[in-house]
Amino acid sequence: MSDILYIQTEKNVEVHSPEVYVQDVASLSCSNGKVLNRNKARKLFTIPNEKPGRYVISALEIVDLIQRNEESVDVTHIGEANFILTYETQKHAHQFYSWLKTIFVSLVTFFGGAFSIMTFNTDVDTAGLFMKVYEQITGRVSNGKTILELSYSIGIGLGVVFFFNHFGGRKITEDPTPMEVEMRVYEDDVNKTLIEQEKRKERK
């Protein structure tokens, strides 16, 4: 009786060693522990010239590799037919540059957001609107430092916190933030594009 080996692949996997084994890119399950361990440690791929980048791998390559070496094992694949293998060197070696990029992006985001808010307020003349509203309600001339300006400033800050679902390093709710959703959509689009480009190269 043949053993059944289940293989599950995800859309994108990241490795830090140029020698890639089956267990690095897929989850395996089998009732026979020896078959499971043997195939987990089976070498699948070697990164060309140890060059960091993204490589498209077909799940059929894993299935074919196992079937060529296992005569009495039935392989059942679950998951993505093609997936992206991302090879990167160890991240701790580039910690300094990672911190620099994080600081740079944070500064650009902060000042860019502040500039956008200021240009919007100037474009719609928010200050003038508040002065008119304050004068109509109270009958007095606004000095530009009233409850309206204070509430508006606090409201913008709270709006940003609730919109991004973060305060400091903590999430307000367990729901994914709009930024996380957009990043996942972007990653999916990138993965699909890379796979389609690889398919076109193979056809040519």
Residue pairs with C-beta under 8 A, 6 or more apart in sequence:
2 72
2 73
2 74
3 30
3 31
3 32
3 35
3 72
3 73
3 74
4 30
4 31
4 73
4 74
4 75
4 76
5 28
5 29
5 30
5 35
5 36
5 39
5 66
5 70
5 73
5 74
5 75
5 76
6 28
6 29
6 30
6 76
6 78
7 22
7 26
7 27
7 28
7 59
7 62
7 63
7 66
7 75
7 76
7 77
7 78
7 79
8 26
8 27
8 28
8 29
8 77
8 78
8 79
9 25
9 26
9 59
9 62
9 77
9 78
9 79
9 80
9 83
10 79
10 80
10 83
11 80
11 83
11 84
11 187
11 188
11 191
12 83
12 84
12 86
12 187
12 191
13 24
13 25
13 83
13 84
13 85
13 86
14 86
14 87
14 88
15 24
15 25
15 85
15 86
15 87
15 88
16 87
16 88
16 89
16 90
16 91
17 24
18 46
18 47
18 50
18 87
19 43
19 46
19 47
20 43
20 44
20 45
20 46
20 47
20 85
20 87
21 40
21 41
21 42
21 43
21 44
22 28
22 39
22 40
22 41
22 42
22 43
22 44
22 62
22 65
22 66
23 40
23 41
24 44
25 44
25 45
25 57
25 62
25 83
25 85
26 59
26 62
26 79
28 36
28 39
28 40
29 36
30 36
30 39
30 73
35 70
35 73
39 66
39 70
39 73
42 65
42 66
42 69
44 57
44 61
44 62
44 65
45 55
45 57
45 61
45 85
47 55
47 87
51 87
52 87
52 88
52 89
53 86
53 87
54 84
54 85
54 86
54 87
54 194
55 84
55 85
55 86
55 87
56 82
56 83
56 84
56 85
56 194
56 195
56 198
57 82
57 83
57 84
57 85
58 81
58 82
59 77
59 79
59 80
59 81
59 82
59 83
60 81
62 77
63 75
63 77
66 73
66 75
67 73
67 75
82 195
82 198
83 191
84 191
84 194
84 195
91 98
113 160
117 156
120 126
121 127
126 152
127 144
127 149
130 142
130 144
130 146
130 148
130 149
130 152
131 141
131 142
131 144
133 148
134 140
134 142
134 146
134 148
135 141
135 142
142 148
161 167
161 172
162 172
163 178
164 177
164 178
164 179
165 171
165 172
165 173
165 175
165 176
165 177
165 178
166 172
166 177
171 177
176 184
